[in-house]
């Protein structure tokens, strides 16, 4: 982003991304030059009217001067429109250049937040703020301000005292604008922080509205939000008071200075130093010289928001550079190898996995068991490449998981998380992962998951629209639709985290049959569970405790070993979900 807009440009990669905007902004600068030159025409018109037409009582001269003024101001209006279109094009181009990167950055921020339940949309909001700032001609005063000396120079040509008045006035208003920024920026920053904290707290608790209502937590939650909200309002009021004082002072001072220019011009004209036309023209020129400053003060809040948004985008995109293109690998067969894997959760310090190693051949149906916080869910995230490793490697068909293009690998992977999340859309769209809906594949996945008959009983079958929270679907129905999504297009690696958590006996039987189907097509399946009946149908069982693999082997042997009464409670057959 060019410095003319007043935004920082320190990151070279971001400069390179925004380089295509330069032609638009160079065009804006060129049109701004022409517009500001044409802005001299009203002053010159008044000068000629008083000193030629009026003094000579020539109506034809007045008519010609007026026609010329109409032509020049019409041209100026056209140039203003073109400049506005250039800003609009720059805003659209900005969206093209940064839209994908901002969305990807939002998605990555959701992954590193630790829960990954929702996209942190702050980068997208910042992009929208910048786009609106450009589209609404926000930077225009910065392109007009460099031409203020042109008007002051013409005023000096009229008389040195006129020019001095213009120079002092412009410098004074620029100083007021700077003091406005210095005085209000801290309060504005604190207001933004408090408002965001309150909004974040509110968003979190709206997701848990049922718990808040059932346990009578609403007054306490509201009071906590109110503290942040009141603080934000107070800081906004303080910033508004400071900015309001400077805005009122700037406006009053500008009007006063223009009146003083008329008074000075009248005094000079009385003493024969200038003509009456120069008196009027000088006042007009002073008004035009102070206009960009007035616009800067009036649009200062929008500028601050745009600058803050640009700074955050700059920081986020610099910290998350775009991944380089990766060579496409052939479709995997499903061999999964973990070799000495150690992993730390995002924003964490303690390893959730410590030196975990095992190998699963294609077509293996393996279970993962262990007590709560044993690292089972962490293992699932590392296998899928959602969490990076700090030591060791995760390999799929010999290639490290990070070597795969995530978008290409996704079509060969099925995942059922512990917390089921469906997306707003039809059942068919959810099963098809919101790609192009292949009806045959969708029905096939539903049949594999033993959920086809259940879907047909919905009001509109596969076209039933469900919300992000699953709408009116029961938890077991949401889980089985999510299982069908995991089976879509017969993936080669399937990871299921507590797939039986919300299932009744009928649903559990259907799940066991679905797992058998997936094994038949050669999928490697990792199932995190605590139900012994589901474990009996598996080939292998991996036992986790405190982030470490403590045992593995054939399912029946492991179950027999860990169901012995002599086994200590800490190593007993696993129970509950995995927080890690």
ZARO-103024 format. One record per residue: x, y negated, z negated of N, C-alpha, C, O, CB in turn; residue in three letters. Coordinates in steps of 0.05 Angstrom, whole numbers, plus 5000, padded with zeros to 4 digits. Glycine has a CB too. Layout:
ZARO-103024
XYZXYZXYZXYZXYZAla...
//
This chain:
ZARO-103024
501750245000500050005000501849755000503549734982498150004975Unk501549585018503249345020503049174995500949174982502549175044Unk505149034989505248874965503248644967502448524947507948764960Unk502348574991500548354994497948394980496548204973499948305023Unk497148654975494748704960495148684930493248684915493648984968Unk497648674922498248644894498448904879498248904854496248474881Unk498749134892498849394879501649494880503149454899496949584892Unk502349654859505049754857505549974878503650124885505549874829Unk507949984888508650184908511350284901513350194913508450074937Unk511450474883514050574874514550854884516950934887514250564844Unk512451004889512851284897513151304927511351224942510551454887Unk515451414936516051424964514051604979513251545001518851524969Unk513251824967511452014980508651884984507351925005511152264964Unk507851724964505251584967505451364988503551325003504351474940Unk507751234990508151035011507851165038506651065057510850895008Unk509151395040509051545066506151625073505351605096510851785066Unk504651705053501851775057500251545068498451575085500651885032Unk500751305057499151065064500350915087499250705094498950895040Unk502551005099503750865121501750815144501950595156506151025132Unk499951005151498050945172496250705167494850615185496451185178Unk496050605142494450375136495750115145494349915148493850355107Unk498350115150499749875157498649725181498349485180502649935161Unk498049865203496949715226494449565219494049335229496349905249Unk492649685203490249545195490849295179489749075183488449725179Unk492749315160493449085143495048875158494748635152494949185119Unk496648965177498048765194496048605210496248365214500148905212Unk493948745219491848615234490348415216489648195225489848815245Unk489848495191488548315172490248065168489147845167488148455145Unk492848105166494647875162494647685186494547445183497547965157Unk494547795210494547635234491847475236491947235242494847805259Unk489647615231487147475232486847265209485647055213484847675230Unk488147325186488147125164489546875172488746655165489347245139Unk491746905187493246665197491446495215491246255212495746755213Unk490046625234488346485252485946355237485246125243487246675274Unk484846495218482546395203483346145187481945945187481446605184Unk485746155175486545935158487345695175487045465166488946015141Unk488445735199488945515217486245385226486045135227490545605242Unk484345545232481645445240480245305217478545135221479945665251Unk481045375192479845245169480544955168479344795153480745385143Unk482644865182483344585184481344425200481244175197486144555196Unk479744555216478044415235475944235221475544005231476544605252Unk474644315198472844125186474143865176473043645179471444255162Unk476643885165478043645156478843475180478543225179480643725140Unk479843595201480543445225478043315237478143085247481943615246Unk475843455237473243355247472443095232471742895244471043565245Unk472543115205471742875189473742645194472942415195471642945159Unk476242715197478242505203477642355229477642115230481042625204Unk476942515249476442395275473742245276473442045289476442615297Unk471742355261469142225261469341945249468341755260467142405245Unk470641925226470841665212472741475227472141235229471741705183Unk474941575237477041395248476641345277477841155288479741515243Unk474941505291474541455320471641395326470941185336475541705336Unk469941605320467141575328465741335314464441175327465541835323Unk466141325288464741115272465940845278464440645283464941175242Unk468640835279469840565283469340455311469140215315472940595279Unk468940635330468440545358465440555365464640475387469940715378Unk463740655346460840685351460340845376458540785391459540415353Unk461941055382461741205406460241465401461141645387464541275418Unk457741485412456141725408457241955424457142185415453241665416Unk458341895448459542115464461842245450462242495451460342015492Unk463542085437465842195422464842365399465942585394467641965411Unk462742275385461642435363460542695373460842905360459442275349Unk459142685397458042935408460243135415460043365409456342865433Unk462343035428464443215437465943335412466543575411466543065454Unk466443165392467743265368465943485354466943685344468243035348Unk463343435354461543625341461443895357461544105345458643515340Unk461443875384461444115400464044275396463944525394461044055430Unk466244135394468844275389468744405362469744635359471144065391Unk467744265342467544385315465844635314466544835302466444175295Unk463544625328461744855330463245095342463045315332459144795346Unk464645045364466145255377468245375359468545615356467445145403Unk469845205346472045295328470945455304472045655297473745065319Unk468845345292467745485269466345745277466345945261465745315254Unk465245755301464046005310466346215315466046445308462545965337Unk468546125326470846305329471846395302472546635299473046165345Unk471946215283472846295256470946505244471946695232473046045238Unk468346465247466446665237466846935250466647135237463546565242Unk467346935276467847185290470447325279470447565275468147145320Unk472447165275474947275264474547375235475747585228477147055264Unk472947245219472247335192470847605194471447795178470547135177Unk469047635213467647895217469648115225469448335215465447865238Unk471448045243473348245252475148325229475848565225475048135275Unk475948135213477648195189476148375170477348565159478547935175Unk473648325166472048505149471848785160471948975145469148385146Unk471648805187471549075199474249215195474349465192470949055229Unk476449065196479049185192479249295163480449505159481248985197Unk478149145144478149245116476449495114477249685100477049025097Unk474149495128472549735128473949975140473850195129469949685143Unk475349935162476850145175479150245157479750485155477950055201Unk480450055143482550125124481450295101482750485092483949875113Unk479050225092477850385070477150665080477650855065475250245061Unk476150685104475550955115478151115119478151355114474050935141Unk480250985129482751115133483951205107485151425105484750935148Unk483751035086484651105059483351365050484651535038484150875040Unk480751385054479251625046480251865061480552085049476251585050Unk480851835087481852065103484652145093485252385091482051985132Unk486351955086489052015078489252135050490952315046490751755079Unk487552045032487852135004485552304994485752414972488051894986Unk483452335010481152485000481852774992481252854970478952495021Unk483152915010483953195004485853204981485553374963485153325029Unk487853024981489753034959488452964932489153094912492052834965Unk486652774932485252704907483552934897483452984873483552454911Unk482153074915480553294907482253524896481653644875478753404930Unk484453574910486353784901487553714874487753894857488553834922Unk488253464870489353374845487253404822487953484800490253084846Unk484753344829482553384809482353684802482053754778479853284820Unk482453844822482254134817484554234800484154394782482054284844Unk486954144806489254234791489154134762489954274744491854144804Unk488153894759487853794731485953964716486254004691486953494732Unk483854064729481954244715483354504707482754614686479554304734Unk485154604724486554854718488354814694488454984676488154954742Unk489854594693491754554671490454444646491754414626493954364680Unk487754394647486454294623486054514603485454464580483754174630Unk486454764612486254984594483655144596483655384592486554894566Unk481455014603478955164606478155204635477055414641476755014591Unk478855014652478255044680475355054687474555154708479555284690Unk473554964669470754994673469654794692467654844706469254984647Unk470854554694469754344711472054174722474154154709467754174696Unk471554064745473553904758473653634744471653504740473053864788Unk476053544736476453274726476353084749478253084765479053254709Unk474252934752473852774776475152504775474652334793470852744781Unk476952444755478152184754479652104779479351884788479952174730Unk481352274791482652194816480652124838481151934853484452424826Unk478452264840476352194860475051934854474451774872474252424862Unk474651874828473451624820475451394827474651184836472751614790Unk477951444821479951234828480151184858480350954866482751324817Unk479951394873479951364902477451194911477651024928479951634917Unk475151254899472751104905473050804898472050634912470351224891Unk474350754875474750474867476450324887475850104895476050464839Unk478650454896480350334916478950294942479250084955482950504920Unk477450494950475950474975473950244975473750094994474550744981Unk472450224953470550004951471949734950470849534961468850034926Unk474249714937475749464936476549374964476349134970478249494918Unk477449564980478149495008475649425025475549225039479749725021Unk473549595022471249565039469749295034468449185051469249795035Unk470049195009468648945002470448705004470048494991467548964973Unk472548725021474448495025475848395000476548164998472948265038Unk476148574981477448504956480148374959480748184945477648744938Unk481848484977484548364979484748104995486847984997486448564992Unk482448015006482547775023483847535011485447405024479747705031Unk483347464985484747234973487747254974489147054976483847194945Unk488847504972491747534973492847475000495147405003492447824964Unk491247515021492047455048491647155054493047045072490547625069Unk489847025040489346735044491246565028491946345036486446675037Unk492046665004493646504986496346404999497146184994494246654961Unk497746575015500246475027499946225045501946095051501546695043Unk497446165053497045935071496245685057495745485069495046005092Unk496145695030495545455014497545235020496845005022495545524984Unk500245305022502145095028501544945054502244705057504945205030Unk500245075074499544945099497644705094498044485105498145135118Unk495644745077493744525071495144305055494644065060491344625055Unk496844385036498344185020500244025038500543785034499844314997Unk501444155058503244015076501743805092502643575095504544215095Unk499343875102497743675116496943445098496943215106495143805128Unk496443505072495743285054498243105050497842865047494843405027Unk500643225049503043055047503342875072504242655070505543235044Unk502442985095502642815120500742575118501342365129501942985144Unk498542605103496742375099498042165081498141935088494042475087Unk499042265058500342085039501642265018500642475010498341885026Unk504042175009505442334989503942384964504142594951508142204983Unk502342184955500742224930498542424934497942574916499641954921Unk497342424958495342634964496642914962495543094950494142584992Unk498942944975500343204975501143284947500943524939502743194992Unk502043094931502843154903500443254887500743434871504142914890Unk498243114890495743204876495043484884494343644867493443014883Unk495143554910494543824919496444024907495644244899494543834949Unk499043964907501044144897500644204867500644434859503844034902Unk500343994851499844024823497344174817497244344799499843744809Unk495144114832492644254828492844554834491944714818490444134846Unk494144624856494444904863496145054843495345274834495644934891Unk498344934835500045064815498645094788498945294774502644904811Unk497044894781495544904756493545124755493245274736494244634750Unk492045154777490045364778491245644780490245834769488145324802Unk493545664794494945924795495945994766495746224758497345914814Unk496845794751497745844724495345934707495646114690499045594712Unk493045814710490645894695489846184702489146334684488345704701Unk490146254727489546524736491346724722490546944714489646554766Unk493946654721495846834708495346854678495447074667498746724713Unk494646634665494046644636491546804631491346944611493746354625Unk489646794650487146954648487847244647486847404631485246894671Unk489647324665490547604667491947684641491347894629492347654691Unk493847524632495347584608493647604583494047774566497547374604Unk491647434581489947414557487847644556487147724534488547154556Unk487047744579484747934579485648224584484048404580482747854599Unk488048264593488748534602488848734579487948964583491448534615Unk489748654555489848844533487148924524486549164519491448724509Unk485248724521482548794513481148964534479649144527480948534508Unk481648904560480449064581481549354580479949544584481148944609Unk484149384576485249654574484049814551483350054554488249644572Unk483849684527482649824504479749894509478750104501482949644479Unk478249714522475449764528475250014546473450184542474149524542Unk476950034567476950264584477550524569476150724574478850234607Unk479450514551480250754536477850844518477151074518482650694519Unk476750654504474550734486472050834501470751024493473750484468Unk471550704524469250794540469651074550467851244550468750604563Unk472051134560472651394570472551614548471651834553475351404584Unk473651544525473551734502470651794495469952034491474951624478Unk468951594494466151634488464751804509463151974503464751374484Unk465351744535464151884557465052174557463452354562464751754584Unk467552224552468652494551467352654529466552884532471752494548Unk467152534505465852664482462952724488461952944482466052494457Unk461552534501458752584508458452804528456652974525457552324519Unk460152814549459953024569460453294557458953484564462052974591Unk462353314539462853574526460453674511459853914512465253554508Unk459153494496456953584479454453624494452653774486456553384457Unk454153494517451753544534451853834544449753954549451653354557Unk454253944548454354224557453554414535452754644541457254284566Unk453654324511452854484488450354374474450154384450455154514468Unk448554274490446154144479444554324461443454244441444454024501Unk444354584469442754774454443954814426442454814406442555034468Unk446554834424447854874398447454624381446854634357450854934402Unk447854384394447554134379444754104368444354024345448153894398Unk442654174384439954154375439254354354438054284334437954184399Unk440054604358439354824340440554784312439354854292440255094351Unk442954664311444354644285444154364273445654294254447254724289Unk442454194284442053934273444453754275444853584257441153954245Unk446053784295448553634298448253374312450053214314450653804312Unk445753324323445453094341446052824327447352654339442653084351Unk445152774302445852524289448852484286449852264290444552504262Unk450352694278453152664274454552624301456452464303454352914260Unk453652774322454852744348454352464359456152334370453752954368Unk451852364355451152104365452851884350453651694363448152044361Unk453251924324454851734309457651724319458951504320454751794279Unk458751954325461551964335461751824362463651674366462552264337Unk459851884380459851744406459451444402460651284416457551864424Unk457651374383457051084379459450934371459750694379454751054359Unk461251054355463650914347465350834371466350614373465251084327Unk465751024389467350974413465850764431467050584442467851224429Unk463250804433461650634451461650344440462050154455458850734454Unk461250314414461250044402463949914405464149674411460450054373Unk466150064401468849954404469249864433470349654438470950164396Unk468350034452468649954480467049704487468149524501467650184498Unk464649684477462949444482464349194469464348984481460149484470Unk465449234445466649004431469148904447469448664450467549084403Unk470749094456473149014472472348894499473548704508474949254476Unk470149004511469248884536468248604531468648424548466949054548Unk466748554508465848294502468148094498468047864506464048294478Unk470248194484472548024479473947944506474547714510474648164461Unk474248154523475448094549473747904566474647724579475948354565Unk471047944564469247774578469247484568469047294584466447884576Unk469547454541469647184530472147034540472046804548469647194500Unk474447174540476947054549476746984578477346764587479347244544Unk475847184594475647134623473546924630473946764648474947404638Unk471346924614469246724619470246444614469646254629466846784602Unk471846404593472846144587474646044610474445814619474446144561Unk476446214620478246134641476646094667477345904682480346354645Unk474646254672473046214697471545944696471545804716471046444700Unk470345884673468945634671470845394673470245194686467345614644Unk473145424660475145214661476145174689476544944698477445274642Unk476645394703477645374731475645244749476345074765478345654742Unk473145314746471045204763470744904758470644744777468345344758Unk470544824732470244544725472744384735472444164745469844504695Unk475044494731477544354739477644324769478544114779479944504729Unk476744524784476844504813474944284823475744124841476044774826Unk472544264812470644054820471743784812471543594827467944104807Unk472943774788474143514779476443434797476543194804475143544750Unk478143614805480443544822479443454850480643264861482243794825Unk477343584860476343484886475243204884475543034902474243684897Unk473843144862472842874857475042674854474942454865470942864833Unk477142764839479442584836480842534863481942314868481442704816Unk480842734880482042694907480542484922481742324937482042964923Unk477842484920476242274933476942004921477141804935473242344930Unk477141994894477741744882480441634890480841394895477641774852Unk482441824890485141744899485041644928486341444935487141974895Unk483641794945483441714973482141444976482941284993481841924988Unk480041394960478641134962480540904954480640694967476141124944Unk482140954932484040754923486140694945486840464950485340834897Unk487140914957489140884978487940745003489240575015490241164987Unk485440815009484140685032483640385027484040225045481440825038Unk482840315002482440034995485039874998484939645007481440004966Unk487240004991489839864993491139905021493339815025491739974972Unk489640025040490540045067492740255071494040255092491539785076Unk493140435051495240635055494340865073496040985087496040755027Unk491740925073490641135090488041035101487040825093490241405074Unk486941175120484441105132482141235117482641425102484341185162Unk479641145120477341275107477141575116476341745100474841125114Unk477841635141477641905150479542085134478942315128478241925179Unk482041985129483942135113482942195085483442395073486641995112Unk481441995074480342025047478442275046478742435028478741775039Unk476642295065474742515066476242775073475742985061472442465086Unk477942765093479443005101481143115079481343355076481142945126Unk482442935064484143025042482543175021483543375010485542795029Unk480143085014478443224995477743505005477743694990475943054988Unk477043515031476343775042478743965041478444205035475343745071Unk481143865048483544035048484144135020484944365016485943875059Unk483843955000484344044973482444264964483244464952484043804953Unk479844244972477944454966478744714979478444924966475144374975Unk479644705004480544945017483045065005483345305003480944895047Unk484844894996487344984984486745134958488145324950489244754979Unk484745044943484045164917482145404919481745544900482844954899Unk480945444943479045664947480145934941478946084926477945654975Unk482546014951483646274945484046324915483646544905486346314959Unk484946114901485346134872482646184859482446354841486645884860Unk480546044867477946084856476946364861475746494844475945874868Unk477446464885476646744892478246944875477147154867477046794921Unk480746884871482447074854481347084826481147304815485346974854Unk480646864814479546864787476847014786476447174768479246574777Unk475146954806472547084807472747384811471047534800470846964828Unk474647484827474947764832477147904816478048114824475447804861Unk477947764794480247874779479648144767481348324766481047684758Unk477148194757476448444745476648674765477648884760473648434733Unk475548624790475748824810478648884818479349114823474148744835Unk480248684818483048724824484448894803485949074809484548454827Unk483848834777484948984755484149284757485749464753484148874729Unk481649334763480649604766482049744789482849984786477649614770Unk482349604811483649724834486549784829487649994836483449544859Unk487949604815490749644809491149874789492950034793491949384797Unk489349894769489550114751488950384764490250584759487550084727Unk487050384783486350634797488750714815489450954817483850594815Unk489950514828492250574845494550694828495950884837493150324860Unk495050574805497150664788496750954779498551114778497450494764Unk494251024772493651294763493951494787495051714783490751314752Unk492951414810493251584833496151634840497051854846491851464857Unk497751424838500551434843501851634825503551804833501851154841Unk501251624799502351804779501452084784503152274782501651714751Unk498852124789497852394792498952534817499752764816494752384793Unk498952384839499852504864502852554864503852734877499052334888Unk504352374850507252414848507752664831509752814836508652174836Unk506152714810506552944793505553204806506353414797505252904767Unk503853174826502753414839503153384869501253344884499753454832Unk505653414878506153394907504653604923504153824912509153404913Unk504053544947502553734964504353974970506653954977501753604991Unk503154214966504654454970505554485000503954425018502954704962Unk507954565005508854595032507454825046506555015032511954635033Unk507254825072505955045086507355315080509855315078505854995116Unk505855525078506955785072506455975094504355965108505855895045Unk508256155099507956355120505656545112505556645090510556515124Unk503856595131501656775126502657065123504257155140499556755148Unk501857195103502657475098500457665107498057585108503257515068Unk501157905114499058095122497158165100497858135076500358355133Unk494758255106492858325085494058525065495358715074490258445097Unk493758485039494958665019493558935018491158955024494958534992Unk494959135009493859395004492859414975491059564969495959615009Unk494159254957493159244930495059334909494359354885490759404928Unk497559384916499559464896500259224878501059014888502159584909Unk499859254852500259034833502559114814502459324801497658974817Unk504558944812506858994795507458744778507758524788509459074812Unk507458784752508358574733511058664721511258884711506258524711Unk513058484723515658554714516658344694517558134702517658584738Unk516558414668517558234647516257964647517557764643520458194651Unk513657954650512157704652511857574625510757694606509457744665Unk512757324623512257154600510856904610511656774630514957074585Unk508656824597507056594606506156434582505556534560504656694622Unk506156164586505155974566502755834577502755744599507455774558Unk500555814561498155674571498755384578500655274566495955684550Unk497355274597497654984603497354814578495554854562495654894624Unk499154624574499254444551499754594525499354484503496654294549Unk500554844527501254994503504255024499505754934516499955274504Unk504955134476507855174470508455464463510755554468508554994446Unk506455604453506955884445506256064468504056034480505255954420Unk507956264475507356444497504856604492504456714470509656634502Unk503056624511500756794509501357074518499957264510498356674525Unk503357104535504357364544507357374540508757174545503557414574Unk508257604531511157634526512157894538511558114529511657634495Unk513757864559515158084572513358314579513858544572517458194554Unk511158254593509158464601510058584627510658444646506358334603Unk510058854628510859004652509059244656508559394637513859094651Unk508059274680506559514688506259514718506659314732503759534674Unk505459744729504959774758502359924762501860124749507359924771Unk500759814781498259944789498359994819498659814834495859774781Unk498060244826497960324854495260244866493360204852498460624858Unk495160204893492560144905490460354899491060594899492960124936Unk488060254893485860434887485760514857484260694850486060674903Unk487360394840487460454812485360294797485160054801490260414800Unk483860424780481860294763482960284734482960494720479060434764Unk483960054726485360024700483759844682482559654690488159924704Unk483859914656482559754635484659614618486859724614480659924618Unk483959394607485659244588484159214562481959104562486558964600Unk485259314540483959294514485859164494488259134499483059574504Unk484759084472486258964451484558784434482358714442488558804463Unk485458714409483858544392483658264403484858194423485158544364Unk482058104389481657824398484357684398485957724380479657684379Unk484757504418487157354421489557524426491857454420487657184396Unk489057764438491357944445492757854470495057944475490358224448Unk491457694486492657604512491357724536492457714558495557664512Unk488957844532487657984555486857784577487457824600485258144545Unk485357574569484457374589486857224600486757154624482557184576Unk488957184584491357054594492657234616493557134636493357004571Unk492557494611493657684631492057654657493257654679493557974621Unk489457634656487857604680488557354695488857364719484857604672Unk488957134681489556874694492356884708492756774729489456644674Unk494257024695496957044706496857224731498157164751498957154685Unk495457444730495257624752494057484777494857534799493557874745Unk492157304772490857164794492456924803491756794823488057074785Unk494656854789496256624797495156364788496156154795496456624827Unk493056364770491956114760493955994740494255744740489256174746Unk495256154724497256064706499956144717500356374726496856174677Unk501955964716504656044725506056194703505356184680506255794733Unk508156344711509756484692512256314686513256164703510556764703Unk513356344662515856214655518156414657520456334657515756104626Unk517556674658519556874662518257124674515857164671520956954635Unk519757284689518657514702517257444728517257224737516857664683Unk515857654739514557614764511957774766511757994754516357694787Unk510057664781507557814788507557854818507657664833504957644779Unk507558104826507758164854505358314864504358504851510358324860Unk504358234888502258374902503358474928504058314945499758194906Unk503458734931504758854955507658754959508458704981503058794980Unk509058734937511958654938512458354939514658274934513158784962Unk510458194946510757904947509857774921507657844911509257784972Unk511457584911510557444887507957304892507557194914512757254877Unk506357294872503657174876503756884885502056784899502057194850Unk505956744876506256464883507056424912506956204923508256324865Unk507956644925508756624954506356634972506456564995510656854961Unk504156724962501656744978500456464980500456304962499656944966Unk499256415004497656175007495056224991493556414997497056125038Unk494456054971492156114954489556144969487856304962491855894933Unk489155974990486655985005486456245021484256355023486455755024Unk488756345030488656605045488456845026486957035032491156635062Unk489856825003489757044984486957074972486057294966491756994962Unk485456854970482856864957480957054970479257174956481756594956Unk481157084996479257265009479757565003478057735008479357225039Unk482057624992482757894985482557944955483258164945485557964994Unk481557744940481457754911478557724902477157554912483257544898Unk477757884882475157844869475657794839477357924827473358094873Unk474157604828474557534800471857484787470157344797476357284798Unk471557604763469257554746470257444720471257604704467457814743Unk470057184714471057074690469357154666467157244669471356774692Unk470457104642468957164618466556984615464357074607470757134593Unk466856724622464656534622463556504650464956394668465556254611Unk461256614655460156624682459356344691457856194677457756814684Unk460356264714459656004726458556054755460056134772462155814726Unk456055994759454955994786454755704795454955514779452156124787Unk454555664821454555394832451855324843450255494850456755364854Unk451255064844448654974854448355044884449854934900448254674849Unk446455214890446055304917444355554917443355634896448755354932Unk444155684939442655934941444256164930446656154927441755984970Unk442756384924444156634915446056724937448256814931442056854909Unk445256714962446956804984449456634986451656734990445456785011Unk449256374982451556194983453456254960455956254964450655904982Unk452456314937454156384914455656644919457956664913452456404889Unk454256844930455557094935457657064957459857184956453557314943Unk457056894977458956854999461056654992462656565010457456765024Unk461256564967463256384958463156114972465155974975466056504961Unk460756034981460255784994461855755020462155525030460955554976Unk462655975032463755965059461356025078459056005070465956175063Unk462056095103459956165122458556415112459856615107461156205150Unk455956405110454456625099454156845120452856815140451656535089Unk455457065115455257305132453157485118453757625099457957455135Unk450757485129448457615116449057915110448458015089445957595132Unk450258055130450858335126452858375103452458555086452058455152Unk454858205102456858225080455658155053456258285033459258045086Unk453857955053452557875028450958105017451158174993450857625032Unk449258225034447558445025449358685017448758814997445558535047Unk451458735032453358955025454558914997454659094981455558975046Unk455458664991456558604965454458644943455058744922457758324964Unk452058554949449858584929449258884924448758964901447358434938Unk449359044945448859324942451159454926450659624908448559464969Unk453659374932455859484917455559424887456259584870458559364928Unk454659174881454359094853451659194841451059134818454458794851Unk450159344856447559444847445659224838444359254818448059644824Unk445659004854443958784846442058704869440558514866445758544839Unk442058854891440458794914437458794907436058604914440958994937Unk436559004893433659014886432858794867430658684869433059284872Unk434658714849434058494830433758234846431958074840436258474809Unk435558184865435357934881432757924897431657704899437757914900Unk431858154907429458154923426958084906424957994916429058424936Unk427258124880424958054862424957764855423057664842425158224837Unk427057614862427057324857425057184875424257294895429857204861Unk424156944868422056804883422556794913420756844929421656534873Unk425056724921425656704950427956894957429356844977426456414956Unk428257104942430357294949433157174949433957034931429757424975Unk434557224971437257124973437356824978439456694974438757264996Unk435056704985434956414989434056264964433556024965433156345012Unk433756404942433056274917435156074909437556144907432556484895Unk434355834903436255624896436655634865434755634850435355344904Unk439255644857439855644829441655414823443055304840441255914821Unk441555324798443155094789445955184780446555414780441854944767Unk447554984772450255044763450255214739452155364734451754784758Unk448155204722448055364698446455624702445855764683446755204675Unk445755684727444355934732441355894733439856084739445056134712Unk440355654726437455604727435955784708436655814685436455644756Unk433855914719432156084703433256374701431856544689429356084714Unk435556434712436656704711437556774683438656604669438956724731Unk437057024676438157124651441157154653442257174675436757384643Unk442457174630445357194630446257454644448257444658446457194601Unk444757674641445457914655445157894685446857994700443758144645Unk443157744694442757704723444957524734446057584755440057564728Unk445757314719447957154729450557314731452057284750448356914710Unk450957484711453357644711453457834735455557874747453657794685Unk451157954742451158154764451358004791452558124809448558314763Unk450257764793450657614818453557534821454657544843448757354819Unk454757444798457657384799459357624806461457604819458557264772Unk458457864797459858114804459658164835461658244847458758354789Unk457358104846457058134875458857944889460058004910454058084884Unk459157694879461057504890463857604889465457574908460857234875Unk464557744868467257854865467758084885469958124894467757964837Unk465558214893465858444912465558364941465858524959463758654906Unk464958104946464458014974466858064992469158004985463757714974Unk466358185015468358255035470358455025472658475035469858005044Unk469558615006471258844996474158764990475958855004471159065016Unk474558594970477358504964479058734955478058944947477258294942Unk481658694957483658904950484558884921485659074911485958894969Unk484258654908484958614880482558494866481658284873487558434877Unk481558634846479158544831479858534802480858724790476758734836Unk479358304790479858264761477158184748475857994756481958034756Unk476358354729473758314715474258274686475258444672471858544720Unk473458034675473857974647471258004632469457844635475057684644Unk471058214616468658274601466158284619464258144615468158074579Unk466258454640464058464659461458584647459358554659464858624683Unk461758714624459358844612458358684588456658784573460059124603Unk459258434584458658284560455658234558454658224535460158024559Unk454258194580451458114579449558324591447358274598450957854593Unk450658574594449158784607447758964587448859034566450958934626Unk445359054595444059264579445059534589446859554606440959244581Unk443859754579444760024586444560064616446260184629443260234571Unk442259974628441860004657443959854672445059954692439059914665Unk444459604664446459444677449259564675450859544693446459164666Unk449859684652452559804648452860044666455060084677452959894619Unk450760204669450960434688451360334716452960454731448360604686Unk449960114724450360004751453159904754454359934776448259784756Unk454359784733457059684735459059914739460859884755457759534709Unk458660134725460560364728460360474756462460554767459860584708Unk458060474768457760564796459060374815460360444834454760604803Unk458760114809459959904826463059934825464359904846459159624817Unk464159984802467060014800467960254815470060254828467860044770Unk466460464815467060704830467060644860468760744875465160944824Unk465160484869464960404897467460244905468660294926462460234903Unk468260064888470659894894473160064895474860024912470959674873Unk473360264878475660444879475660604905477760664916475660634854Unk473260684914473060834939474160684963475260804981470160924944Unk473760414964474860274987477760194983478960045000473160024993Unk479060284961481860244957482659994941484959914941483160224983Unk480759874927481359634912482859714886482259914874478859484905Unk484759544878486059564852484459394833484059154838489059474854Unk483459514811481559374794482759364765483659564754478859524794Unk482659124754483459074727480958984711479858774716485758864725Unk480159154691477759094676478459044647479559214634475759334679Unk477758804638478058734609475458804595473358684602478858434605Unk475458984576472959074564473559174536475859214528471659284580Unk471459214520471759334494469759564489469559674467471359114472Unk468259634510466259844508467460114515468360144538463759784525Unk467560304497468860564503467560704526468960844541468760734478Unk464860684529463560824551464560734579464860894597460560784550Unk465160474581466260384607469160474611469960524633466160074608Unk470660494589473460584591473660874600475660944613474760544564Unk471661034593471861324601471861364631472961564640469461474589Unk470861174646470861204675473261094689473461094713468461074686Unk475260994673477660864685479961064688479961284676478560634667Unk481860984705484161154710486361114688487461304678485361114737Unk486860854683488960784664487960574644486060434650491460684678Unk489260564621488560354601491060224591493060364585486960484577Unk491059964590493259804581492459684554490359554552494159584601Unk494159714534493459614507495159364501497659374503493959834485Unk493859144495495158894489494858814460492758874447494058664507Unk496858694448496758584421498758364418501058394424497258814400Unk497758134409499457894405500957824430503357734429501357944382Unk499757854454501057774479503057974489504357924509502357524475Unk503258204476505158414484503758664492501758744480507158464461Unk504758794513503659054521504859264502507259314502504459124551Unk503159384485504159574465503759864474505060034462502659524439Unk502159914494501760194503500260194529498860004536500260364482Unk500660404545499160444570499260734577501160884568500360264593Unk497360824592497261104600494561184610492861004616497961294576Unk494061444614491461534624489261464604489761454579491461834629Unk486961404614484761294597484061484574483861394551482361244614Unk483761744580482861924559484961944537484361964513482262204570Unk487561954544489661974525489761724507490061744482492362014538Unk489561494519489661244504487361224485487661154461489761004522Unk484861284495482561274478482761464454482061404432480061324494Unk483661704460483961904439485961814418485561854394484862174451Unk488161694428490261604410489361374392489961374368492661514426Unk487861184403487160944387484460964373483660774359487060704405Unk483161194375480761244360481261424336479361504322478561364377Unk483861494330484561654307484161484282484861254281487461754309Unk482961594260482561444235485061344223485061144208481061614216Unk487361484227489761404214491061154226492861034214491761624215Unk490061064249491160824262490560574246488160544238490160804291Unk492460404240491960164225489759994239489460004263494459994221Unk488359834223486159664234487059474255485659434274484859514212Unk489459364252490459174272490859294299490759154319493059044263Unk491359564300491859694325489459864334489660014353494259874324Unk487159834321484859994327483759924354484559724367482759964306Unk481860094363480560034389479559754389478359664370478260234394Unk479959614411479459324412476559254408474759414413480459214438Unk476159014400473458914396473358614403475358474399472458954367Unk471058534414470658244419472058144444473558284457471558084396Unk471557884449472757754472475557664465476557704443471157514481Unk476757554485479557464483479757164486479057054507481357604504Unk480557034465480856744467483356664481483756434488480756624440Unk485256854484487756784496487856824525489956774537489956924484Unk
//
